[in-house]
Amino acid sequence: MPSRDCNPVGIPPTDWYRSFSAAGLRNPAVHGTLGHWLKLEGSLTRALQLQCRESFRVDILQEGFARPTAEEARTLGIPLRQNTWVREVCLNGDNTPWVLARTIIPLATLAGRGRRLRNLGRRPLGAYLFSNPEWQRGPFETGLCHRHNNAQPLAARRSRFFSGNHSLLVGEYFLPTLIG
């Protein structure tokens, strides 16, 4: 059975806060069930797989070379006009879209062993990152989304992953279907 389509939902504009507490002051709705997911340590992919009764699937929404937003480029410390590898996916549990994810990978990170990051297909990025000890996660930021409709995420989290001098940025946007 195909999942409900998460493509029309889209990733809304998001204000990022350096701490969960700061985001919680702006919108108390991040506490409770949503807060559990925003503060979860370790692999979100693995945690979602454990929530599934039947199946877990990654749907690729778009993937390819593109410019990041100005804010994403600043966060990664790359030139504003530099192309990056952008991967947007929907993480589905039991044929229901639960999380939208957006990954920004600078060109320098795609060199050498980083070439694998362009060829993940439907494999979760988290499975790759957490199975490779050379990748380390930086601190989380919490995002409050500007929703255009009730199907869009209310909040998100993101973090940079580092391997030597290379980095990438992963944003995870929690859909209302996960929160319940």
Backbone as JSON Lines, residues from 0, in Angstrom:
{"i":0,"aa":"M","n":[0.85,-1.17,0.0],"ca":[0.0,0.0,0.0],"c":[0.9,1.24,0.0]}
{"i":1,"aa":"P","n":[0.69,2.19,-0.91],"ca":[1.51,3.39,-0.92],"c":[1.19,4.28,0.27]}
{"i":2,"aa":"S","n":[2.18,5.07,0.67],"ca":[1.96,5.98,1.8],"c":[1.16,7.18,1.33]}
{"i":3,"aa":"R","n":[0.6,7.87,2.3],"ca":[-0.02,9.15,1.99],"c":[1.09,10.06,1.48]}
{"i":4,"aa":"D","n":[0.78,10.83,0.46],"ca":[1.8,11.65,-0.19],"c":[2.21,12.8,0.71]}
{"i":5,"aa":"C","n":[3.52,12.92,0.97],"ca":[4.0,14.04,1.8],"c":[4.59,15.14,0.94]}
{"i":6,"aa":"N","n":[4.61,14.97,-0.37],"ca":[5.19,15.98,-1.24],"c":[4.45,17.32,-1.17]}
{"i":7,"aa":"P","n":[3.1,17.35,-1.17],"ca":[2.43,18.64,-1.12],"c":[2.59,19.36,0.22]}
{"i":8,"aa":"V","n":[2.99,18.63,1.27],"ca":[3.12,19.25,2.58],"c":[4.21,20.3,2.55]}
{"i":9,"aa":"G","n":[5.39,19.93,2.08],"ca":[6.51,20.86,1.96],"c":[7.11,21.29,3.28]}
{"i":10,"aa":"I","n":[8.34,21.74,3.2],"ca":[9.05,22.25,4.37],"c":[8.8,23.75,4.46]}
{"i":11,"aa":"P","n":[8.16,24.18,5.53],"ca":[7.84,25.62,5.65],"c":[9.05,26.42,6.11]}
{"i":12,"aa":"P","n":[9.0,27.74,5.93],"ca":[10.05,28.59,6.5],"c":[10.13,28.35,8.01]}
{"i":13,"aa":"T","n":[11.34,28.41,8.55],"ca":[11.57,28.02,9.94],"c":[12.5,29.01,10.62]}
{"i":14,"aa":"D","n":[12.16,29.41,11.84],"ca":[13.05,30.2,12.69],"c":[13.81,29.25,13.59]}
{"i":15,"aa":"W","n":[15.14,29.38,13.61],"ca":[15.99,28.45,14.36],"c":[16.48,29.08,15.65]}
{"i":16,"aa":"Y","n":[16.48,28.27,16.71],"ca":[16.92,28.7,18.05],"c":[18.04,27.77,18.5]}
{"i":17,"aa":"R","n":[19.02,28.33,19.15],"ca":[20.19,27.54,19.57],"c":[19.87,26.56,20.68]}
{"i":18,"aa":"S","n":[18.71,26.71,21.32],"ca":[18.36,25.77,22.39],"c":[16.87,25.44,22.33]}
{"i":19,"aa":"F","n":[16.55,24.27,22.85],"ca":[15.17,23.84,22.97],"c":[14.41,24.8,23.89]}
{"i":20,"aa":"S","n":[15.06,25.22,24.98],"ca":[14.41,26.12,25.94],"c":[14.01,27.44,25.3]}
{"i":21,"aa":"A","n":[14.89,28.0,24.47],"ca":[14.57,29.27,23.8],"c":[13.37,29.11,22.88]}
{"i":22,"aa":"A","n":[13.33,28.0,22.13],"ca":[12.18,27.75,21.25],"c":[10.91,27.56,22.08]}
{"i":23,"aa":"G","n":[11.03,26.87,23.22],"ca":[9.89,26.64,24.1],"c":[9.31,27.91,24.68]}
{"i":24,"aa":"L","n":[10.14,28.93,24.88],"ca":[9.64,30.22,25.35],"c":[8.8,30.91,24.29]}
{"i":25,"aa":"R","n":[9.16,30.7,23.03],"ca":[8.42,31.31,21.92],"c":[7.14,30.54,21.61]}
{"i":26,"aa":"N","n":[7.19,29.19,21.8],"ca":[6.02,28.37,21.52],"c":[6.0,27.18,22.47]}
{"i":27,"aa":"P","n":[5.21,27.25,23.53],"ca":[5.16,26.16,24.52],"c":[4.7,24.82,23.95]}
{"i":28,"aa":"A","n":[4.14,24.81,22.75],"ca":[3.68,23.56,22.14],"c":[4.82,22.58,21.87]}
{"i":29,"aa":"V","n":[6.07,23.05,21.91],"ca":[7.19,22.13,21.66],"c":[7.43,21.19,22.83]}
{"i":30,"aa":"H","n":[6.82,21.47,23.96],"ca":[6.96,20.57,25.11],"c":[6.0,19.38,24.93]}
{"i":31,"aa":"G","n":[6.13,18.37,25.72],"ca":[5.25,17.19,25.61],"c":[5.78,16.22,24.57]}
{"i":32,"aa":"T","n":[4.87,15.59,23.83],"ca":[5.25,14.57,22.86],"c":[6.22,15.11,21.82]}
{"i":33,"aa":"L","n":[5.97,16.28,21.31],"ca":[6.85,16.9,20.33],"c":[8.25,17.1,20.91]}
{"i":34,"aa":"G","n":[8.31,17.52,22.16],"ca":[9.6,17.72,22.83],"c":[10.43,16.45,22.9]}
{"i":35,"aa":"H","n":[9.76,15.31,23.08],"ca":[10.49,14.03,23.09],"c":[11.28,13.87,21.81]}
{"i":36,"aa":"W","n":[10.65,14.1,20.67],"ca":[11.31,13.92,19.38],"c":[12.37,14.99,19.13]}
{"i":37,"aa":"L","n":[12.1,16.22,19.55],"ca":[13.06,17.3,19.33],"c":[14.35,17.1,20.12]}
{"i":38,"aa":"K","n":[14.26,16.47,21.28],"ca":[15.43,16.31,22.15],"c":[16.07,14.93,22.06]}
{"i":39,"aa":"L","n":[15.5,14.05,21.26],"ca":[15.98,12.67,21.16],"c":[17.44,12.63,20.73]}
{"i":40,"aa":"E","n":[18.27,11.96,21.52],"ca":[19.68,11.77,21.16],"c":[19.8,10.54,20.26]}
{"i":41,"aa":"G","n":[20.9,10.43,19.56],"ca":[21.12,9.26,18.71],"c":[20.39,9.38,17.4]}
{"i":42,"aa":"S","n":[20.16,8.25,16.77],"ca":[19.59,8.19,15.44],"c":[18.07,8.31,15.46]}
{"i":43,"aa":"L","n":[17.55,9.37,14.84],"ca":[16.1,9.51,14.7],"c":[15.56,8.37,13.84]}
{"i":44,"aa":"T","n":[16.29,8.01,12.81],"ca":[15.85,6.9,11.95],"c":[15.6,5.64,12.77]}
{"i":45,"aa":"R","n":[16.55,5.3,13.62],"ca":[16.41,4.08,14.43],"c":[15.21,4.2,15.37]}
{"i":46,"aa":"A","n":[15.04,5.35,15.99],"ca":[13.9,5.56,16.9],"c":[12.57,5.43,16.16]}
{"i":47,"aa":"L","n":[12.51,5.95,14.94],"ca":[11.28,5.83,14.15],"c":[11.03,4.38,13.76]}
{"i":48,"aa":"Q","n":[12.09,3.68,13.37],"ca":[11.93,2.26,13.01],"c":[11.36,1.47,14.18]}
{"i":49,"aa":"L","n":[11.77,1.81,15.39],"ca":[11.26,1.1,16.57],"c":[9.79,1.41,16.86]}
{"i":50,"aa":"Q","n":[9.29,2.53,16.34],"ca":[7.88,2.9,16.5],"c":[6.96,2.17,15.51]}
{"i":51,"aa":"C","n":[7.55,1.62,14.47],"ca":[6.76,0.99,13.41],"c":[6.2,-0.36,13.85]}
{"i":52,"aa":"R","n":[4.97,-0.62,13.44],"ca":[4.38,-1.94,13.65],"c":[4.69,-2.84,12.45]}
{"i":53,"aa":"E","n":[4.76,-2.24,11.25],"ca":[4.92,-3.02,10.04],"c":[6.15,-2.65,9.23]}
{"i":54,"aa":"S","n":[6.25,-1.38,8.81],"ca":[7.31,-1.03,7.86],"c":[7.81,0.4,8.05]}
{"i":55,"aa":"F","n":[9.04,0.6,7.62],"ca":[9.66,1.92,7.59],"c":[10.2,2.13,6.18]}
{"i":56,"aa":"R","n":[10.0,3.32,5.64],"ca":[10.45,3.58,4.28],"c":[10.9,5.02,4.13]}
{"i":57,"aa":"V","n":[11.9,5.22,3.28],"ca":[12.38,6.55,2.91],"c":[11.91,6.85,1.5]}
{"i":58,"aa":"D","n":[11.17,7.93,1.32],"ca":[10.77,8.4,-0.01],"c":[11.6,9.63,-0.34]}
{"i":59,"aa":"I","n":[12.25,9.62,-1.48],"ca":[13.04,10.76,-1.92],"c":[12.09,11.77,-2.57]}
{"i":60,"aa":"L","n":[12.07,12.98,-2.03],"ca":[11.23,14.04,-2.58],"c":[11.98,14.79,-3.67]}
{"i":61,"aa":"Q","n":[13.24,15.13,-3.38],"ca":[14.13,15.72,-4.38],"c":[15.56,15.54,-3.92]}
{"i":62,"aa":"E","n":[16.45,15.44,-4.9],"ca":[17.85,15.22,-4.6],"c":[18.67,15.7,-5.79]}
{"i":63,"aa":"G","n":[19.7,16.49,-5.51],"ca":[20.56,16.95,-6.59],"c":[21.31,18.21,-6.19]}
{"i":64,"aa":"F","n":[22.06,18.74,-7.14],"ca":[22.82,19.96,-6.87],"c":[21.89,21.16,-6.88]}
{"i":65,"aa":"A","n":[22.02,21.98,-5.87],"ca":[21.19,23.19,-5.75],"c":[21.88,24.12,-4.76]}
{"i":66,"aa":"R","n":[21.44,25.35,-4.76],"ca":[21.95,26.32,-3.79],"c":[21.17,26.18,-2.49]}
{"i":67,"aa":"P","n":[21.88,26.21,-1.37],"ca":[21.17,26.22,-0.09],"c":[20.56,27.6,0.13]}
{"i":68,"aa":"T","n":[19.71,27.7,1.13],"ca":[19.22,29.03,1.52],"c":[20.4,29.82,2.07]}
{"i":69,"aa":"A","n":[20.26,31.13,2.11],"ca":[21.32,31.98,2.66],"c":[21.61,31.59,4.11]}
{"i":70,"aa":"E","n":[20.58,31.29,4.86],"ca":[20.74,30.91,6.26],"c":[21.49,29.58,6.39]}
{"i":71,"aa":"E","n":[21.18,28.61,5.53],"ca":[21.88,27.32,5.55],"c":[23.36,27.5,5.18]}
{"i":72,"aa":"A","n":[23.63,28.33,4.18],"ca":[25.02,28.58,3.77],"c":[25.8,29.21,4.92]}
{"i":73,"aa":"R","n":[25.21,30.18,5.61],"ca":[25.88,30.8,6.77],"c":[26.15,29.78,7.85]}
{"i":74,"aa":"T","n":[25.18,28.92,8.13],"ca":[25.34,27.9,9.17],"c":[26.49,26.96,8.83]}
{"i":75,"aa":"L","n":[26.64,26.64,7.56],"ca":[27.72,25.73,7.14],"c":[29.04,26.46,6.86]}
{"i":76,"aa":"G","n":[28.99,27.79,6.84],"ca":[30.21,28.55,6.57],"c":[30.7,28.43,5.14]}
{"i":77,"aa":"I","n":[29.76,28.35,4.19],"ca":[30.13,28.25,2.78],"c":[29.63,29.49,2.05]}
{"i":78,"aa":"P","n":[30.22,29.79,0.87],"ca":[29.75,30.97,0.11],"c":[28.27,30.85,-0.25]}
{"i":79,"aa":"L","n":[27.59,31.99,-0.25],"ca":[26.15,32.02,-0.5],"c":[25.76,31.43,-1.85]}
{"i":80,"aa":"R","n":[26.59,31.6,-2.84],"ca":[26.24,31.15,-4.2],"c":[26.79,29.78,-4.54]}
{"i":81,"aa":"Q","n":[27.39,29.1,-3.58],"ca":[27.97,27.79,-3.86],"c":[26.89,26.72,-3.93]}
{"i":82,"aa":"N","n":[26.93,25.93,-4.97],"ca":[26.02,24.79,-5.04],"c":[26.39,23.76,-3.99]}
{"i":83,"aa":"T","n":[25.39,23.0,-3.57],"ca":[25.58,21.92,-2.61],"c":[24.75,20.74,-3.11]}
{"i":84,"aa":"W","n":[24.93,19.59,-2.48],"ca":[24.03,18.47,-2.74],"c":[22.9,18.59,-1.74]}
{"i":85,"aa":"V","n":[21.67,18.74,-2.23],"ca":[20.5,18.89,-1.37],"c":[19.65,17.63,-1.52]}
{"i":86,"aa":"R","n":[19.34,17.04,-0.37],"ca":[18.52,15.82,-0.35],"c":[17.32,16.09,0.55]}
{"i":87,"aa":"E","n":[16.14,15.97,0.0],"ca":[14.91,16.09,0.78],"c":[14.17,14.77,0.7]}
{"i":88,"aa":"V","n":[13.84,14.24,1.87],"ca":[13.16,12.95,1.93],"c":[11.99,13.01,2.91]}
{"i":89,"aa":"C","n":[11.13,12.02,2.79],"ca":[10.05,11.83,3.75],"c":[10.27,10.48,4.41]}
{"i":90,"aa":"L","n":[10.31,10.46,5.73],"ca":[10.46,9.23,6.49],"c":[9.06,8.76,6.88]}
{"i":91,"aa":"N","n":[8.73,7.56,6.43],"ca":[7.39,7.01,6.6],"c":[7.4,5.82,7.54]}
{"i":92,"aa":"G","n":[6.48,5.81,8.48],"ca":[6.29,4.66,9.34],"c":[4.91,4.08,9.11]}
{"i":93,"aa":"D","n":[4.84,2.79,8.84],"ca":[3.56,2.12,8.61],"c":[2.72,2.86,7.56]}
{"i":94,"aa":"N","n":[3.39,3.25,6.48],"ca":[2.76,3.92,5.33],"c":[2.17,5.29,5.66]}
{"i":95,"aa":"T","n":[2.69,5.92,6.71],"ca":[2.25,7.26,7.09],"c":[3.47,8.18,7.14]}
{"i":96,"aa":"P","n":[3.42,9.34,6.47],"ca":[4.56,10.27,6.54],"c":[4.69,10.83,7.96]}
{"i":97,"aa":"W","n":[5.89,10.68,8.53],"ca":[6.14,11.12,9.9],"c":[7.09,12.32,9.97]}
{"i":98,"aa":"V","n":[8.12,12.31,9.12],"ca":[9.17,13.33,9.22],"c":[9.61,13.72,7.81]}
{"i":99,"aa":"L","n":[9.75,15.02,7.58],"ca":[10.44,15.52,6.39],"c":[11.87,15.83,6.8]}
{"i":100,"aa":"A","n":[12.83,15.5,5.97],"ca":[14.23,15.78,6.29],"c":[14.88,16.48,5.1]}
{"i":101,"aa":"R","n":[15.71,17.45,5.42],"ca":[16.45,18.21,4.4],"c":[17.92,18.2,4.81]}
{"i":102,"aa":"T","n":[18.76,17.7,3.9],"ca":[20.19,17.62,4.15],"c":[20.92,18.48,3.14]}
{"i":103,"aa":"I","n":[21.86,19.29,3.63],"ca":[22.69,20.14,2.79],"c":[24.12,19.65,2.92]}
{"i":104,"aa":"I","n":[24.71,19.23,1.79],"ca":[26.06,18.68,1.8],"c":[26.95,19.56,0.91]}
{"i":105,"aa":"P","n":[27.89,20.3,1.49],"ca":[28.8,21.14,0.69],"c":[29.63,20.29,-0.28]}
{"i":106,"aa":"L","n":[30.06,20.91,-1.36],"ca":[30.84,20.22,-2.38],"c":[32.08,19.55,-1.8]}
{"i":107,"aa":"A","n":[32.8,20.24,-0.9],"ca":[34.02,19.69,-0.33],"c":[33.75,18.39,0.41]}
{"i":108,"aa":"T","n":[32.58,18.26,0.99],"ca":[32.22,17.05,1.74],"c":[31.97,15.87,0.81]}
{"i":109,"aa":"L","n":[31.64,16.16,-0.45],"ca":[31.35,15.1,-1.42],"c":[32.61,14.48,-2.02]}
{"i":110,"aa":"A","n":[33.78,15.02,-1.69],"ca":[35.03,14.48,-2.24],"c":[35.42,13.2,-1.5]}
{"i":111,"aa":"G","n":[36.21,12.38,-2.17],"ca":[36.72,11.16,-1.54],"c":[35.6,10.23,-1.11]}
{"i":112,"aa":"R","n":[35.69,9.77,0.13],"ca":[34.67,8.84,0.64],"c":[33.29,9.48,0.74]}
{"i":113,"aa":"G","n":[33.25,10.8,0.77],"ca":[31.98,11.51,0.82],"c":[31.12,11.33,-0.43]}
{"i":114,"aa":"R","n":[31.73,10.8,-1.5],"ca":[30.95,10.54,-2.73],"c":[29.77,9.62,-2.45]}
{"i":115,"aa":"R","n":[29.91,8.77,-1.46],"ca":[28.83,7.83,-1.11],"c":[27.54,8.56,-0.73]}
{"i":116,"aa":"L","n":[27.69,9.76,-0.22],"ca":[26.51,10.52,0.23],"c":[25.58,10.87,-0.93]}
{"i":117,"aa":"R","n":[26.09,10.88,-2.15],"ca":[25.26,11.17,-3.32],"c":[24.5,9.95,-3.81]}
{"i":118,"aa":"N","n":[24.84,8.8,-3.29],"ca":[24.26,7.56,-3.81],"c":[23.54,6.74,-2.75]}
{"i":119,"aa":"L","n":[22.88,7.4,-1.83],"ca":[22.18,6.69,-0.76],"c":[20.89,6.05,-1.26]}
{"i":120,"aa":"G","n":[20.3,6.63,-2.28],"ca":[19.01,6.12,-2.74],"c":[17.99,6.19,-1.6]}
{"i":121,"aa":"R","n":[17.28,5.09,-1.37],"ca":[16.26,5.06,-0.32],"c":[16.82,4.68,1.04]}
{"i":122,"aa":"R","n":[18.13,4.49,1.11],"ca":[18.74,4.19,2.42],"c":[18.72,5.46,3.28]}
{"i":123,"aa":"P","n":[18.41,5.33,4.54],"ca":[18.39,6.5,5.42],"c":[19.81,7.06,5.63]}
{"i":124,"aa":"L","n":[19.93,8.37,5.55],"ca":[21.21,9.03,5.83],"c":[21.67,8.72,7.24]}
{"i":125,"aa":"G","n":[20.73,8.69,8.21],"ca":[21.09,8.41,9.6],"c":[21.78,7.07,9.76]}
{"i":126,"aa":"A","n":[21.34,6.06,9.02],"ca":[21.97,4.74,9.09],"c":[23.43,4.84,8.66]}
{"i":127,"aa":"Y","n":[23.69,5.64,7.63],"ca":[25.07,5.83,7.16],"c":[25.9,6.59,8.21]}
{"i":128,"aa":"L","n":[25.38,7.71,8.67],"ca":[26.16,8.55,9.59],"c":[26.45,7.84,10.92]}
{"i":129,"aa":"F","n":[25.45,7.16,11.47],"ca":[25.64,6.54,12.79],"c":[26.39,5.22,12.72]}
{"i":130,"aa":"S","n":[26.6,4.69,11.52],"ca":[27.41,3.47,11.39],"c":[28.86,3.78,11.04]}
{"i":131,"aa":"N","n":[29.16,5.06,10.86],"ca":[30.52,5.5,10.53],"c":[31.06,6.36,11.67]}
{"i":132,"aa":"P","n":[31.96,5.82,12.48],"ca":[32.44,6.55,13.67],"c":[33.18,7.84,13.35]}
{"i":133,"aa":"E","n":[33.59,8.03,12.1],"ca":[34.29,9.28,11.77],"c":[33.34,10.48,11.76]}
{"i":134,"aa":"W","n":[32.03,10.22,11.71],"ca":[31.05,11.31,11.73],"c":[30.59,11.56,13.16]}
{"i":135,"aa":"Q","n":[30.66,12.82,13.57],"ca":[30.23,13.24,14.9],"c":[29.17,14.32,14.75]}
{"i":136,"aa":"R","n":[28.14,14.24,15.59],"ca":[27.07,15.22,15.55],"c":[27.4,16.41,16.45]}
{"i":137,"aa":"G","n":[27.11,17.61,15.94],"ca":[27.21,18.82,16.73],"c":[25.93,19.05,17.51]}
{"i":138,"aa":"P","n":[25.82,20.18,18.21],"ca":[24.62,20.44,19.02],"c":[23.38,20.66,18.16]}
{"i":139,"aa":"F","n":[22.23,20.35,18.76],"ca":[20.94,20.57,18.11],"c":[20.56,22.04,18.17]}
{"i":140,"aa":"E","n":[19.83,22.46,17.14],"ca":[19.06,23.69,17.17],"c":[17.6,23.27,17.03]}
{"i":141,"aa":"T","n":[16.71,24.05,17.62],"ca":[15.28,23.77,17.52],"c":[14.64,24.82,16.64]}
{"i":142,"aa":"G","n":[13.8,24.37,15.72],"ca":[13.14,25.28,14.79],"c":[11.65,25.34,15.01]}
{"i":143,"aa":"L","n":[11.12,26.55,14.89],"ca":[9.66,26.76,14.91],"c":[9.24,27.11,13.5]}
{"i":144,"aa":"C","n":[8.33,26.31,12.95],"ca":[7.94,26.43,11.55],"c":[6.78,27.41,11.38]}
{"i":145,"aa":"H","n":[6.81,28.14,10.28],"ca":[5.71,29.03,9.88],"c":[4.81,28.24,8.95]}
{"i":146,"aa":"R","n":[3.8,27.62,9.52],"ca":[2.93,26.71,8.78],"c":[1.93,27.48,7.92]}
{"i":147,"aa":"H","n":[1.71,26.94,6.72],"ca":[0.68,27.48,5.84],"c":[-0.6,26.67,5.93]}
{"i":148,"aa":"N","n":[-0.47,25.44,6.49],"ca":[-1.65,24.59,6.71],"c":[-1.33,23.62,7.84]}
{"i":149,"aa":"N","n":[-2.36,22.97,8.35],"ca":[-2.21,22.09,9.52],"c":[-1.48,20.79,9.22]}
{"i":150,"aa":"A","n":[-1.24,20.48,7.95],"ca":[-0.5,19.26,7.6],"c":[1.01,19.48,7.68]}
{"i":151,"aa":"Q","n":[1.44,20.74,7.72],"ca":[2.87,21.03,7.76],"c":[3.44,20.87,9.17]}
{"i":152,"aa":"P","n":[4.76,20.71,9.24],"ca":[5.39,20.57,10.56],"c":[5.2,21.81,11.43]}
{"i":153,"aa":"L","n":[5.07,21.56,12.73],"ca":[5.01,22.64,13.7],"c":[6.41,23.03,14.15]}
{"i":154,"aa":"A","n":[7.28,22.03,14.25],"ca":[8.63,22.27,14.76],"c":[9.61,21.31,14.09]}
{"i":155,"aa":"A","n":[10.9,21.65,14.26],"ca":[11.96,20.87,13.64],"c":[13.19,20.91,14.53]}
{"i":156,"aa":"R","n":[14.16,20.11,14.16],"ca":[15.47,20.18,14.8],"c":[16.5,20.02,13.69]}
{"i":157,"aa":"R","n":[17.68,20.55,13.95],"ca":[18.75,20.35,12.99],"c":[20.08,20.32,13.72]}
{"i":158,"aa":"S","n":[21.04,19.73,13.05],"ca":[22.39,19.68,13.6],"c":[23.37,19.5,12.45]}
{"i":159,"aa":"R","n":[24.59,19.91,12.73],"ca":[25.69,19.68,11.79],"c":[26.38,18.4,12.19]}
{"i":160,"aa":"F","n":[26.81,17.67,11.2],"ca":[27.66,16.5,11.41],"c":[29.03,16.84,10.86]}
{"i":161,"aa":"F","n":[30.07,16.38,11.56],"ca":[31.45,16.69,11.2],"c":[32.25,15.41,11.01]}
{"i":162,"aa":"S","n":[33.11,15.44,10.0],"ca":[34.1,14.39,9.79],"c":[35.38,15.11,9.36]}
{"i":163,"aa":"G","n":[36.31,15.29,10.29],"ca":[37.5,16.07,10.0],"c":[37.11,17.5,9.66]}
{"i":164,"aa":"N","n":[37.56,17.98,8.49],"ca":[37.24,19.34,8.04],"c":[35.93,19.42,7.27]}
{"i":165,"aa":"H","n":[35.26,18.3,7.12],"ca":[34.03,18.26,6.33],"c":[32.8,18.29,7.24]}
{"i":166,"aa":"S","n":[31.71,18.86,6.71],"ca":[30.48,18.9,7.5],"c":[29.28,18.82,6.57]}
{"i":167,"aa":"L","n":[28.14,18.56,7.16],"ca":[26.86,18.61,6.47],"c":[25.81,19.02,7.48]}
{"i":168,"aa":"L","n":[24.69,19.47,6.99],"ca":[23.6,19.98,7.84],"c":[22.36,19.14,7.6]}
{"i":169,"aa":"V","n":[21.78,18.61,8.7],"ca":[20.58,17.78,8.61],"c":[19.46,18.46,9.39]}
{"i":170,"aa":"G","n":[18.36,18.75,8.71],"ca":[17.16,19.28,9.35],"c":[16.06,18.23,9.32]}
{"i":171,"aa":"E","n":[15.39,18.05,10.44],"ca":[14.31,17.05,10.56],"c":[13.05,17.77,11.04]}
{"i":172,"aa":"Y","n":[11.99,17.68,10.23],"ca":[10.76,18.42,10.44],"c":[9.65,17.44,10.79]}
{"i":173,"aa":"F","n":[9.09,17.59,11.99],"ca":[8.16,16.6,12.53],"c":[6.72,16.91,12.12]}
{"i":174,"aa":"L","n":[6.12,15.96,11.4],"ca":[4.77,16.12,10.9],"c":[3.74,15.81,11.98]}
{"i":175,"aa":"P","n":[2.56,16.43,11.91],"ca":[1.51,16.16,12.91],"c":[1.12,14.69,12.99]}
{"i":176,"aa":"T","n":[1.3,13.92,11.92],"ca":[0.95,12.5,11.92],"c":[1.82,11.7,12.87]}
{"i":177,"aa":"L","n":[3.02,12.19,13.18],"ca":[3.89,11.51,14.15],"c":[3.49,11.88,15.58]}
{"i":178,"aa":"I","n":[3.13,13.12,15.76],"ca":[2.84,13.64,17.1],"c":[1.52,13.11,17.62]}
{"i":179,"aa":"G","n":[0.55,12.95,16.69],"ca":[-0.74,12.38,17.09],"c":[-1.75,13.35,17.52]}
